[in-house]
Amino acid sequence: MIYLDNAASAPVNPKALEAAMPFLTANFANPSSLHGAGQAAALAVIEAREKCAAALGAAPEEITFTSGGTESDNLAIFSALNEEKRRIVTTQIEHPAVLNAFHEAEKRGFETVYLAPDADGSISAEKVAETIDEQTALVSVMAANNEIGTIQPISEIAEICKKRGVLFHVDAVQAVGSIPIDMRKINADYLSVSAHKIGGIKGGGLLFARKSAPLSPMIFGGGQERGIRSGTENVAAIAALGAALEEITCDIENRTAKIAELRDLLIKQLAEIPISRLNGSKTARLCGNVSFSFSGIDGEALVQSLDLYGVCASSASACSAGKQTVSHVLKAIGVPKEYAGGSLRLTLSENNTREEILKAADIVKEQVSQLRTLSGFSQNVNQS
Ligand code: PLP
């Protein structure tokens, strides 16, 4: 198997698995229990919080453990809503975890604004500055896009929001481990992280919320996580997240440089396919993201064909796959319809090798050609 779907879920890091194992086996105790086993579990949660805080340049009390990126996004957005300022701003290319939280806020009577990206998928800080007004409570912009990999200028946007007294939430689910994230340098109020994208295990995640930022619970119960997120802690996932975040943020430069080299090789190979286009920015791009569209094929059919040859890929994003609709991200950046339907997202990790990339590229070339032949599509380059 050549696994090129790391943006959907990345492999569990061996150190994360090692950190989780005791809490799935010998120590199954509840961290709220006062006996030794319970207190050992509680200590694991404390230590994981310290590791996560250190990795993000935050204080431990600024970390709230959640069930993943979706919950973190929702927790930030609904915590920021208030009755005095009833306008909230995001972008057209956010993950559904943000977009659907905004749609819910809209149903509750809040005014919502969805900023359009440029053709690269970039949202400029100037655009955010023009949009913010006296009534704006929150701006939510992802650090990097999950489909096309474009990296946003979040530090600049954070400065604008701070100056204008507007809360700023960053969905960093795809960016953590790919770009340096230091909350001492990025003036954002909230930042969402998901465990299964960075070598942790599913069902884990965290929200960074600056001490000054409002935080209100969505789940009520036993008062765990300082009353912000009740429910018995997922100790194994939390311990794994601490280890995974520590691992993925150390030596980030060397690791991402190696992945970027493979990404560029893959882009070069796939660009040889006639009547194709690379989606997203050529420069401000996640080290592991390759997003292409091929005219004359169906993206999902391509993903299925690749699977038969052992290549794991996604069409646009894993979430929109299977829905037979054109991705909202590709639509927002203006990818023509005849291309958007034939989209392929390949996302790499440090586990991939040069041999795998070359082999996968050959398989993609072959399968695109076969699908085009089957559908009677002419590969004459003049068509583009
Ligand atoms: N935000 C982004 C940018 C994502 O890519 C994802 C998942 O693909 C999420 C949020 C949701 O994260 P989770 O799967 O942990 O709920």
Residues whose N, C-alpha, C, O or C-beta is under 5 A from the ligand:
A	BS01	PLP	A7 G68 G69 T70 H95 A97 A144 N146 D171 V173 Q174 S194
